[in-house]
Amino acid sequence: MPRNLTKTYKKECFKFLDDLQASGDCNMFGATSYLVQDFNLEKKDAISCLQEWMSQFPRNNKEEETV
């Protein structure tokens, strides 16, 4: 995580991303622009924050599914 994002600020960003996901307003791969606009982050910091938020979700490996 970028050094300029404190735990508290990151927590706010994650809450925002949770709410954005629940709203269905955008594909979460496009959420970087929301973080840049709403949290005044640089794009590289917004990407890093989004990647960390996304890493908390398990991957869906279709290869592991049996038919």
All heavy atoms as TSV, in Angstrom:
chain	resi	resn	atom	element	x	y	z
A	1	MET	N	N	0.849	-1.180	0.000
A	1	MET	CA	C	0.000	0.000	0.000
A	1	MET	C	C	0.891	1.239	0.000
A	1	MET	O	O	1.892	1.260	0.697
A	1	MET	CB	C	-0.831	-0.062	1.273
A	1	MET	CG	C	-2.199	0.520	1.223
A	1	MET	SD	S	-3.252	-0.241	0.008
A	1	MET	CE	C	-4.055	1.171	-0.546
A	2	PRO	N	N	0.517	2.255	-0.737
A	2	PRO	CA	C	1.302	3.489	-0.726
A	2	PRO	C	C	1.382	4.080	0.670
A	2	PRO	O	O	0.440	3.981	1.451
A	2	PRO	CB	C	0.515	4.416	-1.657
A	2	PRO	CG	C	-0.294	3.513	-2.495
A	2	PRO	CD	C	-0.590	2.308	-1.657
A	3	ARG	N	N	2.495	4.676	0.974
A	3	ARG	CA	C	2.706	5.215	2.320
A	3	ARG	C	C	1.740	6.329	2.685
A	3	ARG	O	O	1.458	6.544	3.839
A	3	ARG	CB	C	4.136	5.722	2.454
A	3	ARG	CG	C	5.140	4.612	2.457
A	3	ARG	CD	C	6.515	5.137	2.617
A	3	ARG	NE	N	7.449	4.029	2.438
A	3	ARG	CZ	C	8.687	4.060	2.814
A	3	ARG	NH1	N	9.195	5.124	3.358
A	3	ARG	NH2	N	9.455	3.017	2.625
A	4	ASN	N	N	1.258	7.075	1.686
A	4	ASN	CA	C	0.378	8.196	2.000
A	4	ASN	C	C	-1.055	7.764	2.321
A	4	ASN	O	O	-1.872	8.570	2.668
A	4	ASN	CB	C	0.386	9.229	0.875
A	4	ASN	CG	C	-0.094	8.666	-0.443
A	4	ASN	OD1	O	-0.119	7.460	-0.646
A	4	ASN	ND2	N	-0.460	9.537	-1.351
A	5	LEU	N	N	-1.340	6.471	2.223
A	5	LEU	CA	C	-2.661	5.973	2.584
A	5	LEU	C	C	-2.600	5.357	3.976
A	5	LEU	O	O	-2.121	4.248	4.155
A	5	LEU	CB	C	-3.152	4.944	1.562
A	5	LEU	CG	C	-3.553	5.485	0.203
A	5	LEU	CD1	C	-3.917	4.348	-0.740
A	5	LEU	CD2	C	-4.703	6.450	0.311
A	6	THR	N	N	-3.092	6.078	4.941
A	6	THR	CA	C	-3.104	5.578	6.305
A	6	THR	C	C	-4.130	4.466	6.435
A	6	THR	O	O	-4.992	4.286	5.563
A	6	THR	CB	C	-3.461	6.709	7.293
A	6	THR	OG1	O	-4.796	7.153	7.009
A	6	THR	CG2	C	-2.487	7.870	7.190
A	7	LYS	N	N	-4.052	3.725	7.532
A	7	LYS	CA	C	-5.021	2.648	7.767
A	7	LYS	C	C	-6.449	3.187	7.771
A	7	LYS	O	O	-7.350	2.582	7.210
A	7	LYS	CB	C	-4.747	1.968	9.115
A	7	LYS	CG	C	-3.732	0.891	9.073
A	7	LYS	CD	C	-3.683	0.199	10.425
A	7	LYS	CE	C	-2.825	-1.038	10.350
A	7	LYS	NZ	N	-2.786	-1.756	11.626
A	8	THR	N	N	-6.639	4.329	8.406
A	8	THR	CA	C	-7.970	4.923	8.493
A	8	THR	C	C	-8.477	5.326	7.116
A	8	THR	O	O	-9.624	5.054	6.762
A	8	THR	CB	C	-7.953	6.156	9.418
A	8	THR	OG1	O	-7.487	5.745	10.707
A	8	THR	CG2	C	-9.327	6.780	9.546
A	9	TYR	N	N	-7.613	5.954	6.327
A	9	TYR	CA	C	-7.999	6.397	4.985
A	9	TYR	C	C	-8.287	5.189	4.097
A	9	TYR	O	O	-9.247	5.181	3.336
A	9	TYR	CB	C	-6.908	7.283	4.388
A	9	TYR	CG	C	-7.365	8.183	3.281
A	9	TYR	CD1	C	-8.348	9.144	3.499
A	9	TYR	CD2	C	-6.828	8.079	2.012
A	9	TYR	CE1	C	-8.772	9.982	2.484
A	9	TYR	CE2	C	-7.243	8.906	0.986
A	9	TYR	CZ	C	-8.215	9.855	1.233
A	9	TYR	OH	O	-8.629	10.677	0.218
A	10	LYS	N	N	-7.451	4.160	4.201
A	10	LYS	CA	C	-7.648	2.938	3.426
A	10	LYS	C	C	-8.978	2.289	3.814
A	10	LYS	O	O	-9.720	1.817	2.955
A	10	LYS	CB	C	-6.485	1.976	3.645
A	10	LYS	CG	C	-6.570	0.727	2.817
A	10	LYS	CD	C	-5.323	-0.113	2.905
A	10	LYS	CE	C	-5.090	-0.615	4.291
A	10	LYS	NZ	N	-4.008	-1.593	4.385
A	11	LYS	N	N	-9.291	2.288	5.099
A	11	LYS	CA	C	-10.546	1.719	5.577
A	11	LYS	C	C	-11.741	2.461	4.961
A	11	LYS	O	O	-12.724	1.841	4.561
A	11	LYS	CB	C	-10.600	1.792	7.112
A	11	LYS	CG	C	-11.756	1.078	7.733
A	11	LYS	CD	C	-11.645	1.103	9.244
A	11	LYS	CE	C	-12.800	0.379	9.887
A	11	LYS	NZ	N	-12.714	0.349	11.339
A	12	GLU	N	N	-11.629	3.780	4.852
A	12	GLU	CA	C	-12.682	4.574	4.218
A	12	GLU	C	C	-12.820	4.212	2.736
A	12	GLU	O	O	-13.927	4.097	2.218
A	12	GLU	CB	C	-12.393	6.067	4.365
A	12	GLU	CG	C	-12.546	6.601	5.763
A	12	GLU	CD	C	-12.182	8.072	5.863
A	12	GLU	OE1	O	-12.406	8.826	4.886
A	12	GLU	OE2	O	-11.661	8.485	6.912
A	13	CYS	N	N	-11.681	4.048	2.075
A	13	CYS	CA	C	-11.690	3.659	0.658
A	13	CYS	C	C	-12.338	2.295	0.481
A	13	CYS	O	O	-13.141	2.089	-0.440
A	13	CYS	CB	C	-10.268	3.636	0.093
A	13	CYS	SG	S	-9.524	5.261	-0.117
A	14	PHE	N	N	-11.995	1.339	1.346
A	14	PHE	CA	C	-12.559	-0.006	1.260
A	14	PHE	C	C	-14.067	0.020	1.492
A	14	PHE	O	O	-14.816	-0.678	0.815
A	14	PHE	CB	C	-11.884	-0.946	2.246
A	14	PHE	CG	C	-10.524	-1.431	1.825
A	14	PHE	CD1	C	-9.815	-0.839	0.796
A	14	PHE	CD2	C	-9.938	-2.492	2.476
A	14	PHE	CE1	C	-8.557	-1.293	0.415
A	14	PHE	CE2	C	-8.689	-2.970	2.109
A	14	PHE	CZ	C	-8.002	-2.368	1.074
A	15	LYS	N	N	-14.530	0.822	2.430
A	15	LYS	CA	C	-15.965	0.963	2.695
A	15	LYS	C	C	-16.649	1.542	1.455
A	15	LYS	O	O	-17.710	1.068	1.043
A	15	LYS	CB	C	-16.193	1.866	3.919
A	15	LYS	CG	C	-17.630	2.279	4.166
A	15	LYS	CD	C	-18.487	1.138	4.648
A	15	LYS	CE	C	-19.836	1.641	5.115
A	15	LYS	NZ	N	-20.947	1.228	4.275
A	16	PHE	N	N	-16.023	2.542	0.858
A	16	PHE	CA	C	-16.553	3.138	-0.366
A	16	PHE	C	C	-16.649	2.090	-1.465
A	16	PHE	O	O	-17.661	2.004	-2.167
A	16	PHE	CB	C	-15.646	4.301	-0.803
A	16	PHE	CG	C	-16.010	4.882	-2.130
A	16	PHE	CD1	C	-17.025	5.819	-2.230
A	16	PHE	CD2	C	-15.350	4.493	-3.283
A	16	PHE	CE1	C	-17.369	6.358	-3.465
A	16	PHE	CE2	C	-15.686	5.021	-4.510
A	16	PHE	CZ	C	-16.699	5.956	-4.610
A	17	LEU	N	N	-15.602	1.277	-1.620
A	17	LEU	CA	C	-15.605	0.239	-2.654
A	17	LEU	C	C	-16.664	-0.821	-2.377
A	17	LEU	O	O	-17.321	-1.305	-3.308
A	17	LEU	CB	C	-14.211	-0.390	-2.771
A	17	LEU	CG	C	-13.142	0.527	-3.359
A	17	LEU	CD1	C	-11.754	-0.083	-3.176
A	17	LEU	CD2	C	-13.411	0.847	-4.821
A	18	ASP	N	N	-16.850	-1.183	-1.119
A	18	ASP	CA	C	-17.921	-2.127	-0.755
A	18	ASP	C	C	-19.280	-1.572	-1.170
A	18	ASP	O	O	-20.100	-2.284	-1.754
A	18	ASP	CB	C	-17.929	-2.397	0.754
A	18	ASP	CG	C	-16.760	-3.232	1.238
A	18	ASP	OD1	O	-16.145	-3.952	0.416
A	18	ASP	OD2	O	-16.452	-3.160	2.450
A	19	ASP	N	N	-19.507	-0.296	-0.858
A	19	ASP	CA	C	-20.784	0.335	-1.199
A	19	ASP	C	C	-20.960	0.454	-2.714
A	19	ASP	O	O	-22.059	0.245	-3.229
A	19	ASP	CB	C	-20.893	1.722	-0.550
A	19	ASP	CG	C	-20.998	1.664	0.962
A	19	ASP	OD1	O	-21.290	0.575	1.512
A	19	ASP	OD2	O	-20.765	2.711	1.609
A	20	LEU	N	N	-19.876	0.786	-3.407
A	20	LEU	CA	C	-19.931	0.905	-4.862
A	20	LEU	C	C	-20.262	-0.441	-5.499
A	20	LEU	O	O	-21.100	-0.528	-6.392
A	20	LEU	CB	C	-18.596	1.437	-5.400
A	20	LEU	CG	C	-18.500	1.672	-6.897
A	20	LEU	CD1	C	-19.514	2.725	-7.356
A	20	LEU	CD2	C	-17.081	2.106	-7.270
A	21	GLN	N	N	-19.642	-1.490	-4.997
A	21	GLN	CA	C	-19.913	-2.833	-5.512
A	21	GLN	C	C	-21.380	-3.204	-5.278
A	21	GLN	O	O	-22.051	-3.726	-6.168
A	21	GLN	CB	C	-18.995	-3.856	-4.851
A	21	GLN	CG	C	-19.202	-5.263	-5.373
A	21	GLN	CD	C	-18.354	-6.281	-4.647
A	21	GLN	OE1	O	-18.173	-6.186	-3.435
A	21	GLN	NE2	N	-17.826	-7.239	-5.388
A	22	ALA	N	N	-21.876	-2.933	-4.086
A	22	ALA	CA	C	-23.261	-3.267	-3.748
A	22	ALA	C	C	-24.261	-2.489	-4.610
A	22	ALA	O	O	-25.334	-2.998	-4.931
A	22	ALA	CB	C	-23.521	-2.999	-2.269
A	23	SER	N	N	-23.893	-1.275	-4.998
A	23	SER	CA	C	-24.796	-0.450	-5.799
A	23	SER	C	C	-24.922	-0.956	-7.231
A	23	SER	O	O	-25.929	-0.705	-7.891
A	23	SER	CB	C	-24.311	1.002	-5.825
A	23	SER	OG	O	-23.188	1.150	-6.698
A	24	GLY	N	N	-23.887	-1.632	-7.718
A	24	GLY	CA	C	-23.890	-2.111	-9.093
A	24	GLY	C	C	-23.717	-1.003	-10.119
A	24	GLY	O	O	-23.980	-1.201	-11.301
A	25	ASP	N	N	-23.278	0.180	-9.682
A	25	ASP	CA	C	-23.139	1.321	-10.584
A	25	ASP	C	C	-22.013	1.168	-11.603
A	25	ASP	O	O	-22.035	1.830	-12.630
A	25	ASP	CB	C	-22.918	2.620	-9.800
A	25	ASP	CG	C	-24.189	3.112	-9.138
A	25	ASP	OD1	O	-25.282	2.676	-9.545
A	25	ASP	OD2	O	-24.088	3.945	-8.212
A	26	CYS	N	N	-21.032	0.332	-11.294
A	26	CYS	CA	C	-19.928	0.160	-12.249
A	26	CYS	C	C	-19.303	-1.208	-12.072
A	26	CYS	O	O	-19.447	-1.840	-11.029
A	26	CYS	CB	C	-18.870	1.251	-12.078
A	26	CYS	SG	S	-17.676	0.976	-10.768
A	27	ASN	N	N	-18.624	-1.642	-13.115
A	27	ASN	CA	C	-17.797	-2.837	-13.019
A	27	ASN	C	C	-16.626	-2.454	-12.118
A	27	ASN	O	O	-16.007	-1.404	-12.320
A	27	ASN	CB	C	-17.310	-3.209	-14.420
A	27	ASN	CG	C	-16.425	-4.421	-14.427
A	27	ASN	OD1	O	-15.520	-4.570	-13.605
A	27	ASN	ND2	N	-16.668	-5.293	-15.374
A	28	MET	N	N	-16.301	-3.265	-11.150
A	28	MET	CA	C	-15.276	-2.883	-10.172
A	28	MET	C	C	-13.892	-2.726	-10.781
A	28	MET	O	O	-13.045	-2.063	-10.211
A	28	MET	CB	C	-15.271	-3.861	-8.999
A	28	MET	CG	C	-16.552	-3.820	-8.178
A	28	MET	SD	S	-17.065	-2.149	-7.679
A	28	MET	CE	C	-15.815	-1.776	-6.463
A	29	PHE	N	N	-13.651	-3.290	-11.952
A	29	PHE	CA	C	-12.372	-3.062	-12.612
A	29	PHE	C	C	-12.249	-1.606	-13.062
A	29	PHE	O	O	-11.154	-1.133	-13.338
A	29	PHE	CB	C	-12.186	-4.019	-13.797
A	29	PHE	CG	C	-11.935	-5.430	-13.360
A	29	PHE	CD1	C	-12.934	-6.388	-13.459
A	29	PHE	CD2	C	-10.709	-5.802	-12.839
A	29	PHE	CE1	C	-12.712	-7.692	-13.050
A	29	PHE	CE2	C	-10.479	-7.105	-12.422
A	29	PHE	CZ	C	-11.477	-8.049	-12.532
A	30	GLY	N	N	-13.354	-0.874	-13.102
A	30	GLY	CA	C	-13.339	0.542	-13.461
A	30	GLY	C	C	-13.424	1.468	-12.266
A	30	GLY	O	O	-13.601	2.683	-12.413
A	31	ALA	N	N	-13.279	0.931	-11.073
A	31	ALA	CA	C	-13.453	1.731	-9.857
A	31	ALA	C	C	-12.288	2.673	-9.578
A	31	ALA	O	O	-12.419	3.575	-8.750
A	31	ALA	CB	C	-13.671	0.814	-8.655
A	32	THR	N	N	-11.183	2.499	-10.266
A	32	THR	CA	C	-10.027	3.374	-10.042
A	32	THR	C	C	-10.404	4.838	-10.217
A	32	THR	O	O	-10.033	5.684	-9.403
A	32	THR	CB	C	-8.875	3.010	-11.002
A	32	THR	OG1	O	-8.486	1.662	-10.761
A	32	THR	CG2	C	-7.689	3.918	-10.808
A	33	SER	N	N	-11.154	5.131	-11.261
A	33	SER	CA	C	-11.517	6.533	-11.523
A	33	SER	C	C	-12.378	7.114	-10.400
A	33	SER	O	O	-12.279	8.306	-10.093
A	33	SER	CB	C	-12.227	6.669	-12.868
A	33	SER	OG	O	-13.403	5.904	-12.895
A	34	TYR	N	N	-13.185	6.285	-9.762
A	34	TYR	CA	C	-13.987	6.750	-8.623
A	34	TYR	C	C	-13.084	7.118	-7.445
A	34	TYR	O	O	-13.307	8.117	-6.765
A	34	TYR	CB	C	-14.986	5.682	-8.182
A	34	TYR	CG	C	-16.151	5.492	-9.118
A	34	TYR	CD1	C	-16.029	4.698	-10.254
A	34	TYR	CD2	C	-17.374	6.094	-8.863
A	34	TYR	CE1	C	-17.100	4.508	-11.115
A	34	TYR	CE2	C	-18.461	5.912	-9.715
A	34	TYR	CZ	C	-18.309	5.123	-10.839
A	34	TYR	OH	O	-19.374	4.945	-11.695
A	35	LEU	N	N	-12.073	6.299	-7.200
A	35	LEU	CA	C	-11.139	6.591	-6.101
A	35	LEU	C	C	-10.340	7.853	-6.380
A	35	LEU	O	O	-10.094	8.654	-5.473
A	35	LEU	CB	C	-10.199	5.411	-5.874
A	35	LEU	CG	C	-10.839	4.135	-5.328
A	35	LEU	CD1	C	-9.827	2.995	-5.328
A	35	LEU	CD2	C	-11.407	4.356	-3.939
A	36	VAL	N	N	-9.940	8.037	-7.623
A	36	VAL	CA	C	-9.197	9.244	-7.995
A	36	VAL	C	C	-10.070	10.475	-7.757
A	36	VAL	O	O	-9.631	11.456	-7.152
A	36	VAL	CB	C	-8.735	9.175	-9.473
A	36	VAL	CG1	C	-8.223	10.518	-9.952
A	36	VAL	CG2	C	-7.668	8.096	-9.649
A	37	GLN	N	N	-11.312	10.398	-8.213
A	37	GLN	CA	C	-12.215	11.544	-8.112
A	37	GLN	C	C	-12.690	11.792	-6.680
A	37	GLN	O	O	-12.607	12.900	-6.178
A	37	GLN	CB	C	-13.420	11.329	-9.017
A	37	GLN	CG	C	-14.395	12.474	-9.013
A	37	GLN	CD	C	-15.573	12.236	-9.926
A	37	GLN	OE1	O	-15.674	11.217	-10.581
A	37	GLN	NE2	N	-16.489	13.175	-9.969
A	38	ASP	N	N	-13.183	10.742	-6.026
A	38	ASP	CA	C	-13.820	10.924	-4.718
A	38	ASP	C	C	-12.843	11.022	-3.551
A	38	ASP	O	O	-13.181	11.592	-2.513
A	38	ASP	CB	C	-14.810	9.788	-4.455
A	38	ASP	CG	C	-16.008	9.819	-5.390
A	38	ASP	OD1	O	-16.032	10.656	-6.311
A	38	ASP	OD2	O	-16.923	9.011	-5.204
A	39	PHE	N	N	-11.644	10.456	-3.716
A	39	PHE	CA	C	-10.674	10.475	-2.626
A	39	PHE	C	C	-9.424	11.277	-2.968
A	39	PHE	O	O	-8.471	11.301	-2.207
A	39	PHE	CB	C	-10.286	9.040	-2.227
A	39	PHE	CG	C	-11.379	8.340	-1.472
A	39	PHE	CD1	C	-12.373	7.653	-2.141
A	39	PHE	CD2	C	-11.430	8.392	-0.089
A	39	PHE	CE1	C	-13.394	7.014	-1.461
A	39	PHE	CE2	C	-12.446	7.764	0.617
A	39	PHE	CZ	C	-13.424	7.075	-0.079
A	40	ASN	N	N	-9.436	11.897	-4.145
A	40	ASN	CA	C	-8.325	12.737	-4.570
A	40	ASN	C	C	-6.993	11.991	-4.536
A	40	ASN	O	O	-5.978	12.526	-4.101
A	40	ASN	CB	C	-8.264	14.010	-3.723
A	40	ASN	CG	C	-7.444	15.093	-4.396
A	40	ASN	OD1	O	-7.354	15.147	-5.615
A	40	ASN	ND2	N	-6.834	15.936	-3.600
A	41	LEU	N	N	-7.025	10.721	-4.965
A	41	LEU	CA	C	-5.811	9.913	-5.010
A	41	LEU	C	C	-5.153	10.046	-6.371
A	41	LEU	O	O	-5.829	10.291	-7.371
A	41	LEU	CB	C	-6.144	8.435	-4.774
A	41	LEU	CG	C	-6.695	8.042	-3.420
A	41	LEU	CD1	C	-7.057	6.561	-3.416
A	41	LEU	CD2	C	-5.683	8.333	-2.329
A	42	GLU	N	N	-3.856	9.849	-6.399
A	42	GLU	CA	C	-3.184	9.725	-7.684
A	42	GLU	C	C	-3.583	8.378	-8.259
A	42	GLU	O	O	-3.893	7.430	-7.526
A	42	GLU	CB	C	-1.670	9.785	-7.500
A	42	GLU	CG	C	-1.169	11.153	-7.091
A	42	GLU	CD	C	0.351	11.217	-7.053
A	42	GLU	OE1	O	1.015	10.414	-7.737
A	42	GLU	OE2	O	0.846	12.083	-6.324
A	43	LYS	N	N	-3.553	8.276	-9.589
A	43	LYS	CA	C	-4.024	7.061	-10.241
A	43	LYS	C	C	-3.275	5.830	-9.746
A	43	LYS	O	O	-3.882	4.791	-9.472
A	43	LYS	CB	C	-3.890	7.186	-11.758
A	43	LYS	CG	C	-4.498	6.026	-12.497
A	43	LYS	CD	C	-4.498	6.231	-14.004
A	43	LYS	CE	C	-5.143	5.036	-14.674
A	43	LYS	NZ	N	-5.225	5.206	-16.123
A	44	LYS	N	N	-1.956	5.920	-9.589
A	44	LYS	CA	C	-1.172	4.759	-9.144
A	44	LYS	C	C	-1.583	4.336	-7.733
A	44	LYS	O	O	-1.620	3.148	-7.424
A	44	LYS	CB	C	0.332	5.026	-9.230
A	44	LYS	CG	C	0.850	6.096	-8.293
A	44	LYS	CD	C	2.351	6.296	-8.458
A	44	LYS	CE	C	2.878	7.392	-7.601
A	44	LYS	NZ	N	2.909	7.112	-6.194
A	45	ASP	N	N	-1.904	5.294	-6.879
A	45	ASP	CA	C	-2.345	4.968	-5.523
A	45	ASP	C	C	-3.743	4.355	-5.533
A	45	ASP	O	O	-4.039	3.440	-4.765
A	45	ASP	CB	C	-2.316	6.211	-4.638
A	45	ASP	CG	C	-0.912	6.734	-4.409
A	45	ASP	OD1	O	0.047	5.945	-4.533
A	45	ASP	OD2	O	-0.770	7.935	-4.106
A	46	ALA	N	N	-4.601	4.868	-6.407
A	46	ALA	CA	C	-5.957	4.320	-6.526
A	46	ALA	C	C	-5.912	2.881	-7.038
A	46	ALA	O	O	-6.637	2.023	-6.547
A	46	ALA	CB	C	-6.793	5.195	-7.455
A	47	ILE	N	N	-5.030	2.615	-7.995
A	47	ILE	CA	C	-4.878	1.257	-8.520
A	47	ILE	C	C	-4.399	0.319	-7.415
A	47	ILE	O	O	-4.910	-0.781	-7.246
A	47	ILE	CB	C	-3.913	1.244	-9.723
A	47	ILE	CG1	C	-4.559	1.921	-10.919
A	47	ILE	CG2	C	-3.497	-0.189	-10.072
A	47	ILE	CD1	C	-3.606	2.193	-12.076
A	48	SER	N	N	-3.424	0.767	-6.646
A	48	SER	CA	C	-2.887	-0.039	-5.559
A	48	SER	C	C	-3.959	-0.341	-4.507
A	48	SER	O	O	-4.083	-1.466	-4.030
A	48	SER	CB	C	-1.700	0.682	-4.923
A	48	SER	OG	O	-1.173	-0.059	-3.869
A	49	CYS	N	N	-4.739	0.664	-4.174
A	49	CYS	CA	C	-5.815	0.500	-3.190
A	49	CYS	C	C	-6.860	-0.492	-3.711
A	49	CYS	O	O	-7.288	-1.390	-2.985
A	49	CYS	CB	C	-6.447	1.855	-2.911
A	49	CYS	SG	S	-7.706	1.833	-1.622
A	50	LEU	N	N	-7.252	-0.347	-4.971
A	50	LEU	CA	C	-8.238	-1.238	-5.562
A	50	LEU	C	C	-7.715	-2.669	-5.612
A	50	LEU	O	O	-8.447	-3.615	-5.302
A	50	LEU	CB	C	-8.620	-0.758	-6.959
A	50	LEU	CG	C	-9.664	-1.588	-7.698
A	50	LEU	CD1	C	-10.984	-1.633	-6.926
A	50	LEU	CD2	C	-9.877	-1.041	-9.103
A	51	GLN	N	N	-6.448	-2.840	-5.955
A	51	GLN	CA	C	-5.865	-4.180	-5.998
A	51	GLN	C	C	-5.885	-4.825	-4.620
A	51	GLN	O	O	-6.193	-6.010	-4.483
A	51	GLN	CB	C	-4.430	-4.127	-6.534
A	51	GLN	CG	C	-4.355	-3.862	-8.014
A	51	GLN	CD	C	-2.930	-3.663	-8.493
A	51	GLN	OE1	O	-2.054	-3.239	-7.751
A	51	GLN	NE2	N	-2.695	-3.963	-9.763
A	52	GLU	N	N	-5.546	-4.054	-3.598
A	52	GLU	CA	C	-5.566	-4.605	-2.239
A	52	GLU	C	C	-6.986	-4.970	-1.829
A	52	GLU	O	O	-7.220	-6.012	-1.221
A	52	GLU	CB	C	-4.959	-3.623	-1.242
A	52	GLU	CG	C	-4.806	-4.232	0.126
A	52	GLU	CD	C	-4.042	-3.375	1.111
A	52	GLU	OE1	O	-3.242	-2.529	0.682
A	52	GLU	OE2	O	-4.245	-3.571	2.326
A	53	TRP	N	N	-7.947	-4.121	-2.161
A	53	TRP	CA	C	-9.345	-4.413	-1.834
A	53	TRP	C	C	-9.797	-5.689	-2.538
A	53	TRP	O	O	-10.429	-6.549	-1.934
A	53	TRP	CB	C	-10.228	-3.221	-2.233
A	53	TRP	CG	C	-11.690	-3.445	-2.010
A	53	TRP	CD1	C	-12.368	-3.325	-0.826
A	53	TRP	CD2	C	-12.654	-3.834	-2.991
A	53	TRP	NE1	N	-13.695	-3.611	-1.016
A	53	TRP	CE2	C	-13.906	-3.927	-2.347
A	53	TRP	CE3	C	-12.596	-4.108	-4.354
A	53	TRP	CZ2	C	-15.068	-4.284	-3.009
A	53	TRP	CZ3	C	-13.758	-4.466	-5.018
A	53	TRP	CH2	C	-14.979	-4.545	-4.346
A	54	MET	N	N	-9.442	-5.827	-3.822
A	54	MET	CA	C	-9.842	-7.002	-4.587
A	54	MET	C	C	-9.175	-8.276	-4.079
A	54	MET	O	O	-9.747	-9.363	-4.198
A	54	MET	CB	C	-9.520	-6.814	-6.074
A	54	MET	CG	C	-10.436	-5.868	-6.782
A	54	MET	SD	S	-9.996	-5.772	-8.525
A	54	MET	CE	C	-11.418	-4.932	-9.183
A	55	SER	N	N	-8.001	-8.153	-3.507
A	55	SER	CA	C	-7.271	-9.336	-3.044
A	55	SER	C	C	-7.941	-10.022	-1.858
A	55	SER	O	O	-7.605	-11.161	-1.545
A	55	SER	CB	C	-5.824	-8.968	-2.695
A	55	SER	OG	O	-5.770	-8.230	-1.492
A	56	GLN	N	N	-8.890	-9.367	-1.231
A	56	GLN	CA	C	-9.576	-9.980	-0.088
A	56	GLN	C	C	-10.638	-10.989	-0.516
A	56	GLN	O	O	-11.159	-11.733	0.308
A	56	GLN	CB	C	-10.188	-8.900	0.810
A	56	GLN	CG	C	-11.350	-8.162	0.192
A	56	GLN	CD	C	-11.877	-7.052	1.059
A	56	GLN	OE1	O	-11.741	-7.090	2.276
A	56	GLN	NE2	N	-12.473	-6.040	0.454
A	57	PHE	N	N	-10.947	-11.032	-1.813
A	57	PHE	CA	C	-11.961	-11.945	-2.316
A	57	PHE	C	C	-11.297	-13.195	-2.888
A	57	PHE	O	O	-10.289	-13.101	-3.574
A	57	PHE	CB	C	-12.803	-11.270	-3.402
A	57	PHE	CG	C	-13.524	-10.043	-2.894
A	57	PHE	CD1	C	-13.044	-8.777	-3.190
A	57	PHE	CD2	C	-14.654	-10.165	-2.109
A	57	PHE	CE1	C	-13.688	-7.645	-2.712
A	57	PHE	CE2	C	-15.304	-9.046	-1.632
A	57	PHE	CZ	C	-14.819	-7.779	-1.934
A	58	PRO	N	N	-11.873	-14.351	-2.624
A	58	PRO	CA	C	-11.285	-15.580	-3.190
A	58	PRO	C	C	-11.437	-15.596	-4.699
A	58	PRO	O	O	-12.397	-15.050	-5.245
A	58	PRO	CB	C	-12.095	-16.692	-2.538
A	58	PRO	CG	C	-13.365	-16.058	-2.106
A	58	PRO	CD	C	-13.060	-14.605	-1.849
A	59	ARG	N	N	-10.467	-16.217	-5.351
A	59	ARG	CA	C	-10.535	-16.350	-6.806
A	59	ARG	C	C	-11.527	-17.430	-7.171
A	59	ARG	O	O	-11.656	-18.428	-6.475
A	59	ARG	CB	C	-9.171	-16.706	-7.371
A	59	ARG	CG	C	-8.228	-15.565	-7.296
A	59	ARG	CD	C	-6.958	-15.927	-7.986
A	59	ARG	NE	N	-6.184	-14.714	-8.166
A	59	ARG	CZ	C	-5.127	-14.643	-8.912
A	59	ARG	NH1	N	-4.668	-15.714	-9.513
A	59	ARG	NH2	N	-4.480	-13.513	-9.046
A	60	ASN	N	N	-12.194	-17.235	-8.275
A	60	ASN	CA	C	-13.127	-18.210	-8.798
A	60	ASN	C	C	-12.406	-18.984	-9.886
A	60	ASN	O	O	-12.312	-18.527	-11.011
A	60	ASN	CB	C	-14.385	-17.529	-9.345
A	60	ASN	CG	C	-15.408	-18.528	-9.847
A	60	ASN	OD1	O	-15.236	-19.721	-9.676
A	60	ASN	ND2	N	-16.452	-18.034	-10.468
A	61	ASN	N	N	-11.893	-20.147	-9.542
A	61	ASN	CA	C	-11.166	-20.968	-10.500
A	61	ASN	C	C	-12.119	-21.967	-11.120
A	61	ASN	O	O	-12.424	-23.004	-10.540
A	61	ASN	CB	C	-9.994	-21.694	-9.836
A	61	ASN	CG	C	-8.924	-20.733	-9.386
A	61	ASN	OD1	O	-8.693	-19.703	-10.020
A	61	ASN	ND2	N	-8.258	-21.057	-8.292
A	62	LYS	N	N	-12.557	-21.682	-12.330
A	62	LYS	CA	C	-13.499	-22.568	-13.012
A	62	LYS	C	C	-12.878	-23.930	-13.292
A	62	LYS	O	O	-13.577	-24.911	-13.408
A	62	LYS	CB	C	-13.994	-21.912	-14.296
A	62	LYS	CG	C	-14.841	-20.721	-14.038
A	62	LYS	CD	C	-15.548	-20.244	-15.282
A	62	LYS	CE	C	-16.371	-19.023	-14.945
A	62	LYS	NZ	N	-17.761	-19.278	-14.867
A	63	GLU	N	N	-11.555	-23.991	-13.371
A	63	GLU	CA	C	-10.888	-25.260	-13.618
A	63	GLU	C	C	-11.103	-26.235	-12.466
A	63	GLU	O	O	-11.079	-27.438	-12.649
A	63	GLU	CB	C	-9.386	-25.042	-13.826
A	63	GLU	CG	C	-9.064	-24.238	-15.065
A	63	GLU	CD	C	-7.598	-23.888	-15.151
A	63	GLU	OE1	O	-6.809	-24.379	-14.316
A	63	GLU	OE2	O	-7.232	-23.113	-16.044
A	64	GLU	N	N	-11.319	-25.709	-11.273
A	64	GLU	CA	C	-11.515	-26.553	-10.092
A	64	GLU	C	C	-12.938	-27.091	-10.003
A	64	GLU	O	O	-13.214	-28.021	-9.277
A	64	GLU	CB	C	-11.167	-25.787	-8.830
A	64	GLU	CG	C	-9.696	-25.421	-8.737
A	64	GLU	CD	C	-9.400	-24.621	-7.477
A	64	GLU	OE1	O	-10.306	-24.470	-6.636
A	64	GLU	OE2	O	-8.269	-24.145	-7.348
A	65	GLU	N	N	-13.867	-26.458	-10.744
A	65	GLU	CA	C	-15.260	-26.897	-10.699
A	65	GLU	C	C	-15.416	-28.181	-11.499
A	65	GLU	O	O	-14.830	-28.354	-12.542
A	65	GLU	CB	C	-16.163	-25.824	-11.283
A	65	GLU	CG	C	-16.180	-24.542	-10.471
A	65	GLU	CD	C	-17.052	-23.467	-11.113
A	65	GLU	OE1	O	-17.748	-23.781	-12.107
A	65	GLU	OE2	O	-17.018	-22.347	-10.621
A	66	THR	N	N	-16.205	-29.063	-10.969
A	66	THR	CA	C	-16.493	-30.302	-11.710
A	66	THR	C	C	-17.891	-30.219	-12.271
A	66	THR	O	O	-18.802	-29.657	-11.670
A	66	THR	CB	C	-16.372	-31.528	-10.800
A	66	THR	OG1	O	-17.247	-31.375	-9.696
A	66	THR	CG2	C	-14.930	-31.718	-10.338
A	67	VAL	N	N	-18.064	-30.796	-13.427
A	67	VAL	CA	C	-19.376	-30.751	-14.085
A	67	VAL	C	C	-20.065	-32.075	-13.943
A	67	VAL	O	O	-19.533	-33.102	-13.884
A	67	VAL	CB	C	-19.205	-30.407	-15.579
A	67	VAL	CG1	C	-20.551	-30.390	-16.278
A	67	VAL	CG2	C	-18.519	-29.071	-15.702
